[in-house]
């Protein structure tokens, strides 16, 4: 595993953890900033040729589905 892939994995984990905590506790417009940061991070990695276009699309779909699921769970939890 190369250093770029390790850095990429760490960035993704940090973004997902931030999304979980912000959507659970802060709410408001903060929960919309994290997906934007996620997409920008993926774009930077794509433009720096750390990931390929296929990887970009795959990570984007999986990442946004995870972020969406976390947002729904947090919203459902706050409505109870």
C-alpha positions, 0 to 999 in steps of 0.5 A: 500500500502506497503512502498516497492511499494511506493518506487518502484512507485517513482523509476519508475516515476523518471526513466520515467521523466529522460528518457523524459528530456534526450531524448528530450534535450540531445540525444546521448548515454544518451538516451540509459543509462536510459533503462539500469538503468530501467532494472537494477532497476527492476532486483534489485527489483526482486532479493530483492523479492520486486516484483514477476517474473510476475510483473517484466515481466509486468513492463518491457514490459510496461516500455520499451514500454513507453521509446520507445514511448518517444524516438520516439516522441523526435526523431520525434520532433527533425527531424521537 
